[in-house]
């Protein structure tokens, strides 16, 4: 199975000047755990995730006053649509992320979440590779 078979379209889009509350609302509306941050002033797309929102709130920030630009990840992990899903899943594990942006050349074509990987059963090869390397699989 390939990344393109499991990825989701980009649905939740915010700008860096949106508040965390606005980002959370968009993520809930689109039933996604991450919003893509797009703006002409950025060098490329960024991502703000559920984890980013939780960290901000746990840190005592007001989500109505805190801005996406202060909590987004600008150095995103990426994959290509033709990659095997197991390669993308392994990259997620390696970098400790739950979402990767999918680019076909320079065009942003989708987002792949760990939830997408689990949905299509793409973790089995990653678990097998970890077991072969002596890592835990549970």
Secondary structure, 3 states (H helix, E strand, C coil): CEHHHHCECCCCEECCCCEHHHHHHHHHHCCCCEEEECCCCCCCCEEEEHHHHHHHHHCCCCCCCCEHHHCCECCCCEECCCCEHHHHHHHHHHHCCCEEEEEECCEEEEEEEHHHHHHCCCCHHHHHHHHHCCCCCC
